[in-house]
Amino acid sequence: MPATVLAVYLYTLTPVVGLIDSGELAAGCRLLNILHPTGYPLYTVLGRVVSLAPVASVVQRVAALSAILAAVGVGLILLLMQRLGTRPGAAGVTASLFAFSFPVWSVAVDVEVYALTVVLSIAIWLAVTGASGRTLLLAGYLGGLALTNHMSVVSVLVGAGIVLVVERGGFLRRRLVAFSLLFILGLSLYLFLVLRARAGPLLAWGNTVSLERLFWHVTGKQYQVWMFSLPFPQVVANAGKGLVLLARSFLYVLVPVVFYGAVRLYKERRGLCIGLAMSAILCFLYAVNYSIPDIEAYYLPCLVALMVFFGIGLQAIAARLGRWQHLAWAAGVAALVFNYPAASRRDFHVSQDEAMNTLASAEDDAIILTDWWDVYSPIFYLQHIEGVRPDVCIIDKELVRRSWYLVYLEKAYPWLIESARAELVPYLRYLDEFEHDRLRDPEGTQRAYIRLLESFVENNPERPAYVTFAKGSNLDASQMFPHMRWVPVGLLFELRADSVITGFDYSRFNVRLPRRPDSRTQANLYRYQMFCQARISALVGSGRTDEAEQVVRWYRATFETSE
């Protein structure tokens, strides 16, 4: 079965760089960068190995790693169910339902760290349910190793710890020192971030050269503003979405089997049932209290626990079905058919098209300021790995709020930082206060920040300058470049001192629409509409109605005829 699942994953694999973190992760693996918090050293090392394979593109190689890891996870859950006493038929149905659930399938076909989370989570459950002492000790090492990939596995560690205490408490007390040392050994992989940061990679996110900065990075200090700070109505809304996502993973109608399996397991093995339930609950609470666009993958440890309950329940039901047991396989087939349109990335080119079209909107040697990660991350990959438009200097203005990013800018564009040295020095003083949580002058910090961004453009007047956001669209955009005109050109606003609207032919763009775009994809496609509307308005206001009509025709031909 894992081989068949892998074939499906590879068939539906993303063909190009994807949205969100795909570009940063693929490039980071290839270049051994320090990745965004929490660093993911294990994933980085594995990604580096597969990125060296002499087949396909780098992003396809690293995406294939996700497919392989997810398929291994499917094989492991098959083994776990059989270890827990389910027959091959029930175990196979459970594994197939898991494999083709949307949360698992979606992380198996793109460049992401979550497929490794699946493998490590199930491996921990396999270790704690084993009979031998060595297997139980292995759980300690796997627990530490899992934490070097993603913090959502904390829920698994709590649940697994409950199982060990309840079922093997005596053994754990006798071997606590060995268990703890193995846990620390697994966790020690985080030292890779310190060693690699000191080696000076192109991008060292968090600049983890010291234990202080390592702690900031590992604990996700940069992202804590989005953790456990949501208003209660938003948490309730997130919980509703999470429940729907999990119910969908069981095709809705099979949800009762999960509860039935939990009851059966509680009667047979109470400690394991409590541990799995606690893992699912903690994972769910973590996910609903975190506000990020790709939150679906955060439910994976919860889904693993619920799948175990499902398998136990299915086994009990199948024993009563007699010769109708084979009908249970319809669940796996139904999951494949039901989730294929949303999970497949086989025809997904939106992110790379948007990145290439953004670059095509800029003249040679341009400077681009952006606040749109779905543009910046793919361009980072395209520039540094595939060598696309290295003449363009693209700056993520949000990351300029971090000192380590300024180190990257100096490596990538030394002329940029040198030209802004006078503005950079005072800003760094504010930034040090901000990063150490002792900021005394927020208004002064904001002024220095805006002045630095403006200096990147004003101190390099020979370079055409652009932004990817509209004037006044946010606080920063309302403060910067007040005396310049923001002229819509392609997927950019050109910053000009005069009123000239430079010509642009939208037919140069390559736009390939997916069959079933999700909300994140729709947000990226909406940017074409936003820029076209701004361009049409500017052209009409200048009396260039013929050019405005050409933009209208292009947009309708590209988007409206495809709906």
C-alpha positions as CSV (number, residue, x, y, z in Angstrom):
1,M,0.0,0.0,0.0
2,P,2.7,2.7,0.8
3,A,4.1,2.2,-2.7
4,T,0.6,2.9,-4.2
5,V,0.1,5.9,-2.0
6,L,3.6,7.2,-3.0
7,A,2.7,6.8,-6.7
8,V,-0.5,8.9,-6.1
9,Y,1.5,11.6,-4.2
10,L,4.1,11.8,-6.9
11,Y,1.5,12.0,-9.6
12,T,-0.2,14.9,-7.8
13,L,3.1,16.6,-6.8
14,T,3.5,20.4,-7.3
15,P,5.4,21.0,-10.6
16,V,6.9,24.4,-9.5
17,V,7.6,26.5,-6.5
18,G,4.4,26.9,-4.4
19,L,2.8,29.4,-2.1
20,I,3.6,30.4,1.5
21,D,7.0,28.9,2.6
22,S,7.7,26.6,-0.4
23,G,10.3,28.9,-1.9
24,E,12.1,29.7,1.3
25,L,12.2,26.1,2.3
26,A,13.4,24.7,-1.0
27,A,16.1,27.3,-1.3
28,G,17.0,26.9,2.3
29,C,17.5,23.2,2.0
30,R,19.7,23.5,-1.1
31,L,21.8,26.3,0.4
32,L,21.7,25.0,4.0
33,N,20.2,28.3,5.2
34,I,18.7,28.7,8.7
35,L,14.9,28.4,8.0
36,H,12.1,30.4,9.7
37,P,11.3,29.5,13.3
38,T,11.6,27.0,14.7
39,G,14.5,26.3,12.4
40,Y,13.7,22.7,11.4
41,P,17.3,21.4,11.4
42,L,16.3,17.7,10.7
43,Y,14.2,18.7,7.7
44,T,17.0,21.0,6.5
45,V,19.5,18.2,6.5
46,L,17.2,15.8,4.8
47,G,16.2,18.4,2.3
48,R,19.8,19.2,1.5
49,V,20.4,15.5,0.7
50,V,17.5,15.1,-1.7
51,S,18.2,18.5,-3.3
52,L,21.5,17.1,-4.6
53,A,19.7,14.4,-6.6
54,P,20.5,14.8,-10.4
55,V,16.8,14.7,-11.4
56,A,14.1,17.3,-12.0
57,S,14.3,20.8,-10.4
58,V,15.4,21.5,-6.8
59,V,11.9,22.4,-5.8
60,Q,10.5,19.2,-7.2
61,R,13.2,17.2,-5.4
62,V,12.4,18.7,-2.1
63,A,8.7,18.3,-2.7
64,A,9.3,14.7,-3.5
65,L,10.8,14.4,0.0
66,S,7.4,15.3,1.4
67,A,5.8,12.6,-0.7
68,I,8.2,10.0,0.4
69,L,7.9,11.0,4.1
70,A,4.1,11.0,4.0
71,A,4.1,7.6,2.3
72,V,6.4,6.3,5.1
73,G,4.0,7.7,7.6
74,V,1.2,5.8,6.0
75,G,3.3,2.6,6.3
76,L,3.9,3.4,9.9
77,I,0.3,3.8,10.8
78,L,-0.4,0.5,9.1
79,L,2.2,-1.1,11.4
80,L,0.8,0.8,14.4
81,M,-2.7,-0.5,13.8
82,Q,-1.5,-4.1,13.4
83,R,0.5,-3.8,16.6
84,L,-2.7,-2.7,18.4
85,G,-4.4,-5.9,17.2
86,T,-6.4,-4.8,14.2
87,R,-6.5,-7.2,11.3
88,P,-4.8,-6.4,8.0
89,G,-8.1,-5.4,6.4
90,A,-9.1,-2.8,9.0
91,A,-5.5,-1.6,9.3
92,G,-5.3,-1.1,5.5
93,V,-8.6,0.8,5.4
94,T,-7.4,3.1,8.2
95,A,-4.1,3.7,6.5
96,S,-5.8,4.5,3.2
97,L,-8.3,6.9,4.8
98,F,-5.4,8.6,6.5
99,A,-3.3,8.7,3.4
100,F,-6.0,10.4,1.3
101,S,-7.3,12.7,4.0
102,F,-6.9,16.3,3.0
103,P,-4.5,17.3,5.8
104,V,-2.1,14.5,5.0
105,W,-2.4,14.6,1.2
106,S,-1.9,18.4,1.0
107,V,1.4,18.3,2.9
108,A,2.6,15.3,0.8
109,V,2.6,17.2,-2.5
110,D,4.4,20.4,-1.7
111,V,7.6,21.7,-0.1
112,E,6.7,21.7,3.6
113,V,8.0,20.3,7.0
114,Y,4.8,18.7,8.1
115,A,5.2,15.3,6.4
116,L,8.2,14.7,8.6
117,T,6.0,15.6,11.6
118,V,3.6,12.8,10.5
119,V,6.4,10.3,10.4
120,L,7.9,11.3,13.8
121,S,4.5,11.4,15.5
122,I,3.5,7.9,14.4
123,A,7.0,6.6,15.2
124,I,6.7,7.8,18.8
125,W,3.3,6.0,19.2
126,L,4.9,2.9,17.8
127,A,7.8,3.2,20.3
128,V,5.6,3.6,23.4
129,T,3.3,0.8,22.4
130,G,6.2,-1.6,22.0
131,A,6.8,-4.4,24.4
132,S,10.6,-4.2,24.7
133,G,12.6,-1.9,26.9
134,R,14.8,-0.8,24.0
135,T,11.7,0.3,22.1
136,L,10.6,2.4,25.0
137,L,14.0,4.0,25.3
138,L,13.8,4.8,21.6
139,A,10.7,6.8,22.3
140,G,12.9,9.2,24.3
141,Y,15.2,9.8,21.4
142,L,12.4,10.2,18.9
143,G,10.7,12.7,21.3
144,G,13.7,14.9,21.3
145,L,14.3,14.5,17.6
146,A,10.6,15.3,16.8
147,L,10.9,18.6,18.7
148,T,13.6,19.7,16.3
149,N,11.1,19.6,13.5
150,H,7.8,21.1,14.8
151,M,6.4,22.2,18.1
152,S,3.0,20.6,17.4
153,V,4.5,17.3,18.4
154,V,4.5,18.5,22.0
155,S,0.9,17.2,22.2
156,V,2.2,13.8,21.1
157,L,4.9,13.9,23.7
158,V,2.4,14.6,26.5
159,G,0.1,11.8,25.3
160,A,3.0,9.4,24.9
161,G,4.3,10.4,28.4
162,I,0.9,9.5,29.9
163,V,1.0,6.1,28.3
164,L,4.5,5.4,29.6
165,V,3.6,6.6,33.2
166,V,0.4,4.6,33.3
167,E,1.5,1.4,31.6
168,R,5.3,1.3,32.1
169,G,5.9,3.5,35.1
170,G,8.2,1.1,36.8
171,F,10.4,0.7,33.8
172,L,10.5,4.4,33.2
173,R,11.6,5.1,36.8
174,R,14.4,2.6,36.6
175,R,15.7,3.9,33.2
176,L,14.8,7.6,33.6
177,V,18.5,8.7,33.3
178,A,19.0,6.8,30.1
179,F,15.6,7.9,28.7
180,S,16.4,11.6,29.5
181,L,19.9,11.4,27.9
182,L,18.4,9.9,24.8
183,F,15.8,12.7,24.7
184,I,18.6,15.3,25.0
185,L,20.6,13.6,22.3
186,G,17.7,13.9,19.9
187,L,17.1,17.5,20.9
188,S,20.8,18.3,20.4
189,L,20.2,18.5,16.7
190,Y,19.2,22.1,17.3
191,L,23.0,22.8,17.8
192,F,23.1,22.6,14.0
193,L,21.4,26.0,13.9
194,V,24.2,27.6,16.0
195,L,27.0,25.9,14.0
196,R,25.5,26.7,10.6
197,A,24.7,30.3,11.5
198,R,28.3,30.8,12.6
199,A,29.4,29.4,9.2
200,G,27.6,32.3,7.5
201,P,25.0,30.9,5.1
202,L,23.3,33.3,2.7
203,L,20.2,33.6,4.9
204,A,20.4,32.9,8.6
205,W,16.9,33.5,9.9
206,G,17.1,34.5,13.5
207,N,20.9,34.7,13.4
208,T,21.2,31.8,15.8
209,V,24.8,32.4,16.7
210,S,24.2,32.5,20.5
211,L,22.1,30.5,22.9
212,E,19.9,33.6,23.5
213,R,19.1,33.9,19.8
214,L,18.8,30.1,19.5
215,F,16.2,30.2,22.3
216,W,14.3,33.0,20.6
217,H,14.2,31.1,17.3
218,V,13.3,27.7,18.7
219,T,10.5,29.1,20.8
220,G,9.1,31.1,17.9
221,K,9.5,34.5,19.6
222,Q,8.9,36.2,16.3
223,Y,5.5,34.6,15.9
224,Q,4.2,34.7,19.5
225,V,2.1,37.7,18.7
226,W,-0.2,35.3,16.7
227,M,-0.2,32.6,19.4
228,F,-2.9,32.5,22.2
229,S,-3.8,36.1,21.7
230,L,-7.0,35.7,19.6
231,P,-10.3,37.1,20.7
232,F,-12.7,34.4,22.0
233,P,-15.1,34.6,19.0
234,Q,-12.1,34.0,16.6
235,V,-11.1,31.0,18.7
236,V,-14.6,29.6,18.4
237,A,-14.6,30.2,14.7
238,N,-11.3,28.4,14.3
239,A,-12.6,25.5,16.4
240,G,-15.5,25.2,14.1
241,K,-13.2,25.1,11.0
242,G,-11.0,22.6,12.8
243,L,-13.9,20.3,13.6
244,V,-15.1,20.4,10.0
245,L,-11.5,19.6,8.7
246,L,-11.3,16.6,11.0
247,A,-14.8,15.4,10.2
248,R,-14.0,15.7,6.5
249,S,-11.0,13.4,7.1
250,F,-13.5,10.7,8.1
251,L,-15.8,11.6,5.2
252,Y,-18.2,13.0,7.8
253,V,-20.3,9.8,8.0
254,L,-17.6,7.8,9.6
255,V,-17.0,10.1,12.6
256,P,-19.1,7.8,14.9
257,V,-16.6,5.1,14.3
258,V,-13.9,7.2,15.9
259,F,-16.0,7.6,19.1
260,Y,-16.9,3.9,19.1
261,G,-13.2,3.0,18.8
262,A,-12.3,5.3,21.7
263,V,-14.8,3.5,23.9
264,R,-13.5,0.1,22.8
265,L,-9.8,1.1,23.4
266,Y,-10.7,2.6,26.8
267,K,-12.1,-0.8,27.9
268,E,-9.1,-2.7,26.6
269,R,-6.1,-0.4,27.2
270,R,-7.1,2.6,29.3
271,G,-3.7,4.3,29.5
272,L,-3.2,4.3,25.7
273,C,-6.7,5.7,25.2
274,I,-6.2,8.5,27.7
275,G,-2.8,9.3,26.1
276,L,-4.2,9.5,22.6
277,A,-7.2,11.5,23.7
278,M,-5.0,14.0,25.5
279,S,-2.7,14.3,22.5
280,A,-5.7,15.0,20.3
281,I,-7.2,17.6,22.6
282,L,-3.9,19.5,23.2
283,C,-3.1,19.6,19.5
284,F,-6.6,20.9,18.7
285,L,-6.4,23.6,21.4
286,Y,-3.0,24.7,20.0
287,A,-4.2,24.9,16.5
288,V,-7.4,26.9,17.2
289,N,-5.4,29.4,19.2
290,Y,-2.9,30.2,16.4
291,S,-3.7,32.5,13.5
292,I,-1.9,31.5,10.3
293,P,-3.2,30.7,6.8
294,D,-1.8,27.2,6.6
295,I,-3.2,26.0,9.9
296,E,-4.6,22.7,8.5
297,A,-1.3,20.9,8.9
298,Y,-1.2,21.8,12.6
299,Y,-4.0,19.3,13.2
300,L,-1.9,16.4,11.9
301,P,-0.9,15.0,15.4
302,C,-4.6,15.2,16.4
303,L,-5.6,13.3,13.2
304,V,-3.1,10.6,13.9
305,A,-4.7,10.0,17.3
306,L,-8.2,10.0,15.9
307,M,-7.2,7.5,13.2
308,V,-6.0,5.1,15.8
309,F,-9.5,5.3,17.5
310,F,-11.0,4.9,14.0
311,G,-9.0,1.7,13.3
312,I,-10.0,0.1,16.6
313,G,-13.6,0.9,16.0
314,L,-13.5,-0.3,12.4
315,Q,-12.0,-3.6,13.6
316,A,-14.8,-4.1,16.0
317,I,-17.5,-3.3,13.4
318,A,-15.8,-5.4,10.7
319,A,-15.9,-8.4,13.0
320,R,-19.7,-8.1,12.9
321,L,-20.0,-7.6,9.1
322,G,-18.8,-11.1,8.1
323,R,-18.4,-11.4,4.4
324,W,-19.3,-7.7,3.9
325,Q,-16.0,-6.6,5.5
326,H,-14.5,-5.8,2.1
327,L,-17.0,-3.0,1.7
328,A,-15.0,-1.0,4.2
329,W,-12.3,-0.4,1.5
330,A,-14.8,1.9,-0.2
331,A,-13.9,4.4,2.5
332,G,-10.3,4.7,1.2
333,V,-11.4,4.9,-2.4
334,A,-14.0,7.5,-1.5
335,A,-11.4,9.6,0.3
336,L,-9.2,9.5,-2.7
337,V,-12.0,10.7,-5.1
338,F,-13.4,13.2,-2.6
339,N,-10.1,15.0,-1.8
340,Y,-8.3,14.7,-5.1
341,P,-9.6,18.1,-6.5
342,A,-8.5,20.1,-3.5
343,A,-5.3,18.2,-2.5
344,S,-3.7,17.7,-5.9
345,R,-1.1,20.3,-7.0
346,R,-0.5,18.7,-10.4
347,D,-1.8,21.7,-12.3
348,F,-0.7,24.4,-9.7
349,H,1.4,27.1,-11.2
350,V,-0.2,30.2,-9.6
351,S,2.7,31.0,-7.3
352,Q,5.5,30.7,-9.8
353,D,3.4,32.6,-12.5
354,E,2.8,35.4,-10.0
355,A,6.5,35.6,-9.1
356,M,7.6,35.6,-12.7
357,N,5.0,38.1,-13.7
358,T,6.0,40.4,-10.8
359,L,9.6,40.2,-12.1
360,A,8.5,40.9,-15.6
361,S,6.8,44.0,-14.4
362,A,10.1,45.6,-13.3
363,E,12.8,47.1,-15.5
364,D,16.4,46.0,-15.4
365,D,18.3,46.5,-12.1
366,A,15.1,47.4,-10.3
367,I,14.5,47.7,-6.5
368,I,11.2,46.1,-5.3
369,L,9.8,46.6,-1.8
370,T,7.2,44.0,-0.9
371,D,5.0,43.0,2.1
372,W,3.6,39.9,0.2
373,W,5.3,36.7,1.3
374,D,3.6,34.7,-1.5
375,V,5.6,36.9,-3.9
376,Y,8.8,37.2,-1.9
377,S,9.3,33.5,-1.1
378,P,9.0,32.2,-4.6
379,I,11.2,34.9,-6.0
380,F,13.8,34.1,-3.3
381,Y,13.9,30.6,-4.7
382,L,13.8,31.6,-8.4
383,Q,16.7,34.1,-7.9
384,H,19.0,32.1,-5.7
385,I,18.4,28.6,-7.0
386,E,17.3,28.9,-10.7
387,G,19.1,32.2,-11.4
388,V,16.0,34.1,-12.6
389,R,16.4,37.9,-12.8
390,P,19.4,38.3,-10.4
391,D,19.5,42.0,-11.4
392,V,16.4,42.7,-9.4
393,C,16.8,43.6,-5.7
394,I,13.7,42.5,-3.9
395,I,13.3,43.5,-0.2
396,D,10.7,42.1,2.2
397,K,9.9,45.3,4.2
398,E,8.4,43.3,7.1
399,L,11.7,41.4,7.5
400,V,13.6,44.7,7.6
401,R,12.3,44.8,11.2
402,R,14.7,42.0,12.0
403,S,18.5,42.5,12.4
404,W,19.4,39.2,10.9
405,Y,17.6,40.1,7.6
406,L,19.8,43.2,7.3
407,V,22.8,40.9,7.4
408,Y,21.3,38.9,4.5
409,L,20.6,42.1,2.5
410,E,24.3,43.1,2.9
411,K,25.4,39.7,1.6
412,A,22.9,39.7,-1.3
413,Y,23.1,43.4,-2.2
414,P,26.2,45.0,-0.6
415,W,25.7,48.2,-2.6
416,L,22.2,48.6,-1.1
417,I,23.4,48.6,2.6
418,E,26.4,50.7,1.8
419,S,24.3,53.4,0.3
420,A,22.0,53.4,3.3
421,R,24.7,53.3,6.0
422,A,23.8,56.7,7.4
423,E,20.1,55.7,7.9
424,L,21.0,52.2,9.1
425,V,23.2,53.1,12.1
426,P,20.5,54.8,14.1
427,Y,17.9,52.3,13.1
428,L,20.0,49.4,14.4
429,R,20.0,51.0,17.9
430,Y,16.2,51.0,17.9
431,L,16.1,47.5,16.5
432,D,18.4,46.2,19.3
433,E,16.0,47.6,21.9
434,F,13.0,46.1,20.0
435,E,14.5,42.6,19.8
436,H,15.4,42.7,23.5
437,D,11.9,43.8,24.5
438,R,13.0,47.2,25.9
439,L,11.8,49.6,23.3
440,R,11.4,53.0,24.7
441,D,10.5,55.1,21.7
442,P,8.1,53.3,19.3
443,E,7.4,56.4,17.3
444,G,11.1,57.1,16.8
445,T,11.6,53.5,15.8
446,Q,8.9,53.7,13.2
447,R,10.4,56.9,11.8
448,A,13.8,55.4,11.5
449,Y,12.3,52.3,9.9
450,I,10.5,54.3,7.3
451,R,13.5,56.5,6.7
452,L,15.7,53.3,6.1
453,L,13.2,52.0,3.6
454,E,13.0,55.3,1.7
455,S,16.8,55.5,1.6
456,F,17.0,52.2,-0.3
457,V,15.2,53.9,-3.1
458,E,16.3,57.6,-2.8
459,N,20.0,56.7,-2.3
460,N,20.0,54.7,-5.5
461,P,18.3,57.0,-8.0
462,E,19.8,55.3,-11.0
463,R,17.7,52.2,-10.2
464,P,13.9,52.0,-11.0
465,A,11.9,51.4,-7.9
466,Y,8.7,49.6,-7.2
467,V,6.4,48.4,-4.5
468,T,3.9,45.5,-4.4
469,F,1.3,47.3,-2.2
470,A,-1.0,50.3,-2.8
471,K,-0.4,53.7,-1.4
472,G,-2.2,54.0,1.9
473,S,-3.0,50.3,2.1
474,N,-1.4,50.1,5.6
475,L,0.4,52.3,8.1
476,D,3.8,51.9,6.5
477,A,2.4,52.6,3.0
478,S,0.7,55.8,4.2
479,Q,4.0,57.1,5.6
480,M,6.6,56.3,2.9
481,F,7.4,58.1,-0.3
482,P,4.8,60.9,0.2
483,H,6.2,63.0,-2.5
484,M,6.4,60.3,-5.2
485,R,3.8,59.1,-7.6
486,W,2.8,55.4,-7.3
487,V,2.1,54.3,-10.9
488,P,0.5,50.9,-11.5
489,V,2.7,48.8,-13.9
490,G,2.0,45.1,-14.3
491,L,1.8,43.7,-10.8
492,L,3.8,46.6,-9.3
493,F,3.5,50.2,-8.4
494,E,6.4,52.2,-9.9
495,L,7.7,55.0,-7.7
496,R,8.2,58.1,-9.8
497,A,9.0,61.7,-9.3
498,D,7.1,62.7,-12.4
499,S,3.6,61.9,-13.7
500,V,4.7,59.6,-16.6
501,I,2.7,56.3,-16.9
502,T,5.1,53.9,-18.6
503,G,3.7,51.5,-21.1
504,F,3.1,47.9,-20.3
505,D,1.7,45.0,-22.2
506,Y,-0.2,42.5,-20.0
507,S,-0.1,39.9,-22.7
508,R,3.5,39.2,-21.6
509,F,2.1,37.6,-18.5
510,N,1.7,33.8,-18.2
511,V,-1.3,33.0,-16.0
512,R,-2.4,29.4,-15.5
513,L,-5.5,29.0,-13.4
514,P,-6.0,26.0,-11.2
515,R,-9.2,24.0,-11.4
516,R,-10.2,24.5,-7.8
517,P,-8.4,27.4,-6.1
518,D,-8.5,27.6,-2.3
519,S,-8.8,30.9,-0.4
520,R,-5.1,31.6,-0.3
521,T,-4.8,31.0,-4.1
522,Q,-7.9,33.2,-4.7
523,A,-6.2,36.0,-2.6
524,N,-3.2,35.8,-4.9
525,L,-5.3,35.7,-8.1
526,Y,-7.2,38.8,-6.8
527,R,-4.0,40.8,-7.0
528,Y,-4.3,40.7,-10.8
529,Q,-7.7,42.3,-10.5
530,M,-6.4,44.9,-8.1
531,F,-3.5,46.0,-10.3
532,C,-5.6,45.9,-13.5
533,Q,-8.2,48.1,-11.9
534,A,-5.5,50.6,-10.7
535,R,-3.9,50.6,-14.2
536,I,-7.2,51.1,-16.0
537,S,-8.1,54.0,-13.7
538,A,-4.7,55.7,-14.2
539,L,-4.8,55.3,-18.0
540,V,-8.4,56.6,-18.2
541,G,-7.4,59.6,-16.0
542,S,-4.6,60.4,-18.5
543,G,-6.9,60.1,-21.5
544,R,-5.3,56.8,-22.7
545,T,-8.5,55.0,-23.1
546,D,-7.3,52.7,-25.9
547,E,-4.6,51.3,-23.6
548,A,-7.1,51.0,-20.8
549,E,-9.4,48.9,-23.0
550,Q,-6.5,46.6,-23.9
551,V,-6.1,45.9,-20.2
552,V,-9.8,45.2,-19.8
553,R,-9.7,42.8,-22.8
554,W,-6.7,41.0,-21.4
555,Y,-8.2,40.6,-18.0
556,R,-11.5,39.3,-19.3
557,A,-9.8,36.9,-21.7
558,T,-7.5,35.6,-18.9
559,F,-9.9,35.3,-16.0
560,E,-13.6,35.6,-17.0
561,T,-13.5,33.2,-19.9
562,S,-11.9,30.6,-17.7
563,E,-14.5,30.6,-15.1
